Amino acid sequence: MKPEELRAACLAFTGAGEERPFGPQTSVFKVEGKMFALSALDSQPLEVSLKCEPELAEQLRRAHRGIVPGYHLNKRHWNTVEVGWLPEQMVLDLIEDSYDLVVAAMPRATRARLGWTGEP
């Protein structure tokens, strides 16, 4: 997965936007002002930090060399994923899971406005 593909995957969700509050090198992907992904898209190796259910986060870290606790984030709820270590579909699924976790915590009216009907 290339940086532009990672950006496109994060922006493909309803209401998703990109901000750069930490400077021009770091993209923060948010929905309704809440972060669901963080990446320095120009970094080598390409990494993305994603929100995750705590139990699943630990399982993923144990099972995959390319997944570690979230860098400079709450390590219980965030993983940093080295994109090249995982199949592309798995990275896409982890991005979607992160978005779903964030949206699921929003008020019902916000979820309805976003057209979100899924479960985290």
Buried (B, 14 or more C-beta within 10 A) or exposed (E): BEBEBBBEBBEEBEBBEBEEEEEEEBBBBBBBEBBBBBBBBEEEEBBBBBBBBEEEBBEBBEEBEBBBBBEEBEBEBBBBBBBEBBEEEBBBEBBBBBBBBBBEEBEEEBBEEBEBEEEB
